[in-house]
Amino acid sequence: MASDRLTRDDVLRVARLAKLELTDADVALFTTQLAGILEYAETVQKVDTTGVPPTSHAAVETIWREDEPRPSLDRSDSLRNAPDASPDGLFKVPKVL
């Protein structure tokens, strides 16, 4: 069982490596949670995958529509509603930085 092997010191060591400051309550909580995760990983490793080909990712079916050009809003109409359009036909926006 993973919880027998994962100790408070293990959690503190990982926290130190990650430069995390943990309270005693955090350490206790994370010890329990990480032990559960390791236990689940052990369970998953026991699953028989004989005959299952290795994959880099799950098969994905395309769910998006085809990208087809469609008429859009006319540039002059868009710029007419813009608060500060440039004479070059561009939108002016405030600096971000």
C-alpha positions as CSV (number, residue, x, y, z in Angstrom):
1,M,0.0,0.0,0.0
2,A,1.4,3.4,-1.0
3,S,0.4,5.1,2.2
4,D,2.7,2.8,4.2
5,R,5.7,3.9,2.1
6,L,4.9,7.7,1.8
7,T,6.0,9.5,4.9
8,R,5.7,13.0,6.3
9,D,9.5,13.4,5.6
10,D,8.9,12.5,1.9
11,V,6.3,15.3,1.6
12,L,8.6,17.8,3.4
13,R,11.5,16.8,1.0
14,V,9.3,17.4,-2.1
15,A,8.1,20.7,-0.7
16,R,11.6,21.8,-0.1
17,L,12.6,20.8,-3.6
18,A,9.6,22.8,-4.9
19,K,10.5,25.7,-2.6
20,L,7.1,25.5,-0.9
21,E,6.4,26.5,2.6
22,L,3.8,24.2,4.1
23,T,2.0,24.3,7.4
24,D,1.7,21.2,9.6
25,A,-1.9,20.9,8.4
26,D,-0.8,21.1,4.7
27,V,1.8,18.4,5.3
28,A,-0.7,16.1,6.9
29,L,-3.3,16.7,4.1
30,F,-0.7,16.3,1.3
31,T,0.7,13.1,2.8
32,T,-2.8,11.6,2.8
33,Q,-3.6,12.9,-0.7
34,L,-0.3,11.9,-2.3
35,A,-0.5,8.4,-0.7
36,G,-4.0,8.1,-2.3
37,I,-2.6,9.1,-5.7
38,L,0.2,6.7,-5.5
39,E,-2.2,3.9,-4.4
40,Y,-4.4,4.7,-7.4
41,A,-1.3,4.6,-9.7
42,E,-0.4,1.2,-8.4
43,T,-3.9,0.0,-9.2
44,V,-3.8,1.4,-12.7
45,Q,-0.4,-0.3,-13.3
46,K,-2.0,-3.7,-12.5
47,V,-4.5,-3.4,-15.4
48,D,-3.9,-6.0,-18.1
49,T,-3.0,-4.1,-21.3
50,T,-2.0,-7.2,-23.3
51,G,-3.0,-6.6,-26.9
52,V,-3.5,-2.9,-26.5
53,P,-1.2,-1.0,-28.8
54,P,0.8,1.9,-27.4
55,T,-0.4,5.3,-28.3
56,S,0.9,8.8,-27.8
57,H,-2.6,10.2,-27.3
58,A,-6.2,9.0,-27.3
59,A,-8.0,8.8,-30.7
60,V,-9.7,12.1,-31.4
61,E,-12.6,12.6,-33.7
62,T,-12.8,16.1,-35.3
63,I,-15.9,17.8,-34.0
64,W,-15.4,21.2,-35.6
65,R,-17.2,22.4,-38.6
66,E,-15.3,22.9,-41.9
67,D,-13.6,26.3,-42.1
68,E,-15.4,27.9,-45.0
69,P,-15.2,31.6,-45.9
70,R,-18.4,33.6,-45.2
71,P,-19.3,37.2,-45.7
72,S,-18.4,39.4,-42.8
73,L,-19.1,42.9,-41.6
74,D,-18.0,45.6,-44.0
75,R,-14.8,47.4,-42.9
76,S,-16.4,50.9,-43.3
77,D,-19.4,49.9,-41.2
78,S,-17.0,48.5,-38.5
79,L,-14.8,51.6,-38.5
80,R,-17.8,53.9,-38.4
81,N,-18.7,52.6,-34.9
82,A,-15.1,52.6,-33.7
83,P,-14.3,55.4,-31.2
84,D,-10.9,56.3,-32.7
85,A,-10.4,54.8,-36.2
86,S,-7.3,55.7,-38.1
87,P,-7.4,57.1,-41.6
88,D,-5.6,53.9,-42.7
89,G,-8.7,51.9,-42.0
90,L,-7.4,50.4,-38.7
91,F,-8.8,50.4,-35.1
92,K,-6.8,52.4,-32.6
93,V,-6.6,50.9,-29.1
94,P,-4.9,52.1,-25.9
95,K,-1.4,50.8,-25.2
96,V,-1.3,47.7,-23.1
97,L,2.2,48.1,-21.6
